[in-house]
């Protein structure tokens, strides 16, 4: 999508602040629905990635979800404590693998029904066409904001 063809007002204020405010609102929407399954949005997302990629090394999981390793470790702890994710021995004595448990699969399936409700409500509230356009912009901007793209732009 070419933003110059749209008749949009000039950007005012801090882009970071606007995006963080928007993300808080979106997260509150999804968290309210996923809370019925006893999960936060971040936990549901992490369970989904572990199910999709696992068993997976924590470093590979962190890279896949674009998260710092220390943040991943903190976010995995409640899932491990609840018995939804297990930390297994890896190929050698120093490595580990993250894997979803049967209880984790069941919890994710329960939460997925609530996620679908949240997604459906978001589509209805904001409009599917506008959300599709937003997704396109986000994908485009994520590409432009890759670390190597930022380094090139700063040279």
N, C-alpha and C positions, 0 to 999 in steps of 0.2 A: 504494500500500500504506500502510495506517495503522499506524505503528509502535506506537501506544498499545494496540492490540488484541493485539499479540504479548506473550508473557510472556518478556521479555528482562531480563537483569540490568542494573542501573544502569551507565551509562558511567563507567569509571574510567580515570584517566590522561589523557594528552594525545592528542587525536584526531589531530592532525597526525602524531605519532610512529607511532601505530597504522596509519594509512593509508600512511605511507612504508614501514613494515616490510612491510606486505602487498604494496605495489607492487613492492618489491625482490624478494620471493618470486615474484610473478607474472612479473616481467621475467626473472628467472633461468630460470624454466620455459620461456618462449618463446625466450629467447636461446640456451638449450642446443639447442633443436631448429633454430632458424633459423641457428645457427652451422654446421650441415651444408651450408648454401648460401653460407656466407661472409658472412652479414649479421647485424647486430644488429637487434633489434626496432624500434628507432627508425629505422634505415635502411630496413627493409622498409616501415614505415608511410609514410615520406617518399616512397619510390618509388611507393607506391600512390596517394598524394595527387597527386603530379606527373603520374602516368599519367591519373588521373581528371580533373584540372582543367587540365592543360597544353595548349598553352603558357599559362603563367600568370605574372603579375608577382610577384616575390618578396614584396611587401607583401601581396598578396591571398592568396598561399599561407600566409604566416605567420598572417594573420587566420583563415583556414579551419581551421588546426590549432591555433589558440590558443597560438602560440609567439612569443616576442620575435624581432624581425628579426635581431638579432645572433646569437641562438642558431641561427636558421634558416641564416644564412650559414655558421656553423661546421659545422653538420650537413650542409649541401650539399657542402662542400669534398671530403670523401672520395668522394662519389658522382660528382662532376665528374671528380676525378682518376682514378677507375676507368673513366670513359667511359660510365657508366650514365645520367647526366644532363648536359644541355648548357645553358649560359647563352647565350642568343641576343640579338641587338639587338632593342630594343622599337620602339615607334612613333616615338620621337625619340632624339636622341643620348644623352640621359641615362638612358633607361629600358632595362630588361632583361626578358627572358622566360625562364622555366625550362621546359625540355621534357625528357621522357624520351627516351632514344635506343633504337635497336633492341636494343642490348646490354642496356640497362636493362630493357626489356620481357622479354627472355629471362631475366635474373637474377630479376626479380620473379616470373615464372611458376615458375621453379625454387624460389624461396623460398616461394611460395604453397603448394606441396605440403607443405613442412615446417610452415608455419603451420597448415594444416589438421590435421596430425598433433598439433601442440601444442594446438590448440583441442579436438580430440576427446579427448585425454588429460585436459585440464582439465575438460571436461564430465563425463567418467567419474569423475574424482577428487572433484570437488566436488558433482556432481549438477546436471543441467540445470535442475530446478525451482529450486534454491537460486541458481544463477547467473542465471536469469531474474529472480528476486526482487532479487538484487544489482544487476543492470542497471537495474531499475526504480527502486531507491533512488538509484543514482548519477545517473540522468537527472533525478530529482526534485531531488536536492541540487544538481546543476549549475545548474538553473534558479534555485533559491533563492540560490545563491552568485554569480550574475551581478553584475558590478560595480554596476550601477544598483540592484539589490535590496539590496546591502550598504550603499550610500549611504543609501537610504531607511530601512533598519533602524537606522542610526547617527544619524539625525536626531532 
